Amino acid sequence: LSFLLVFLGLALPGTQGKIIPRCEMVRILRQNRFEGFEGKTVADWMCLIKHESDYNTRAYNNNGPSRDYGIFQINSKYWCNDGRTAGSKNACGTSCSKFLDDNIADDIQCAKKIAREAHGLTPWYGWKNHCRGKNLSSYVRGC
């Protein structure tokens, strides 16, 4: 099965987005004032991004009735409209497809809205399962 998935990944043009290099992503987060935002560090956000999308701007994941989109894996049930998720709240007021391009300005705006409403990063399972309460200094070291 993994061979088939790798083959399909290579065979489908446009499915692989821009992989943002680690230190470039740190710089983007710092420029967009993520340090201290809702009590979290840039290292927290870097760990979240690593475990949610592996720094890939076009990452997506099916969750049954909903889907996660982009570098922050923004969910279609609550935050964006993908035209297929029943009862989508679209709280960020945008199409989910906007989170699959290489311009992450809209992704950043929505991710901050999510964190602001949650008072932290708990909506992201990647952060809860891999980052919360851990030493995350390696995610920003050397940047």
CORVENHU-V58237 format. One record per residue. N is the residue number from 1. SS is DSSP state (H for helix, E for strand, L for the rest). PSI is psi in radians with two decimals (none if undefined). Layout:
((N;SS;PSI) (N;SS;PSI))
//
This chain:
((1;L;-0.75) (2;H;-0.63) (3;H;-0.76) (4;H;-0.74) (5;H;-0.71) (6;H;-0.78) (7;H;-0.82) (8;H;-0.69) (9;H;-0.66) (10;H;-0.52) (11;H;-0.32) (12;L;1.83) (13;L;2.54) (14;L;-0.05) (15;L;-0.39) (16;L;2.13) (17;L;-2.95) (18;L;2.25) (19;E;1.94) (20;L;2.13) (21;L;2.56) (22;H;-0.94) (23;H;-0.52) (24;H;-0.70) (25;H;-0.69) (26;H;-0.80) (27;H;-0.76) (28;H;-0.78) (29;H;-0.72) (30;H;-0.75) (31;H;-0.52) (32;L;0.31) (33;L;0.81) (34;L;-0.39) (35;L;2.07) (36;L;-0.09) (37;H;2.17) (38;H;0.57) (39;H;0.24) (40;L;2.72) (41;L;2.89) (42;H;-0.62) (43;H;-0.69) (44;H;-0.84) (45;H;-0.67) (46;H;-0.74) (47;H;-0.75) (48;H;-0.90) (49;H;-0.73) (50;H;-0.81) (51;H;-0.35) (52;H;-0.79) (53;H;-0.07) (54;L;0.67) (55;L;0.33) (56;E;2.10) (57;L;-0.35) (58;L;0.35) (59;L;2.49) (60;E;2.72) (61;E;2.25) (62;E;2.35) (63;L;0.64) (64;L;-1.89) (65;L;-0.22) (66;L;3.09) (67;E;2.60) (68;E;2.47) (69;E;2.40) (70;L;-3.00) (71;L;-0.52) (72;L;0.00) (73;L;1.13) (74;E;2.25) (75;E;2.41) (76;L;-0.31) (77;L;-0.62) (78;L;-0.64) (79;L;-0.38) (80;L;2.94) (81;E;2.08) (82;L;0.06) (83;L;0.08) (84;L;-0.18) (85;L;1.97) (86;L;2.38) (87;L;0.36) (88;L;2.30) (89;L;-0.44) (90;L;0.88) (91;L;-0.39) (92;L;-0.09) (93;L;0.72) (94;L;2.86) (95;E;2.39) (96;H;-0.52) (97;H;-0.42) (98;H;-0.37) (99;H;0.05) (100;H;0.16) (101;L;3.09) (102;L;-0.16) (103;L;1.89) (104;L;0.23) (105;H;-0.77) (106;H;-0.58) (107;H;-0.79) (108;H;-0.80) (109;H;-0.78) (110;H;-0.72) (111;H;-0.68) (112;H;-0.64) (113;H;-0.76) (114;H;-0.87) (115;H;-0.68) (116;H;-0.80) (117;H;-0.57) (118;H;-0.13) (119;L;0.73) (120;L;-2.76) (121;L;0.23) (122;L;-0.35) (123;L;-0.31) (124;L;2.01) (125;H;-0.56) (126;H;-0.71) (127;H;-0.81) (128;H;-0.72) (129;H;-0.40) (130;H;-0.28) (131;L;-0.65) (132;L;2.22) (133;L;0.17) (134;L;2.80) (135;L;2.01) (136;L;0.25) (137;H;-0.47) (138;H;-0.40) (139;H;-0.37) (140;L;-0.08) (141;L;2.31) (142;L;0.01) (143;L;none))
//
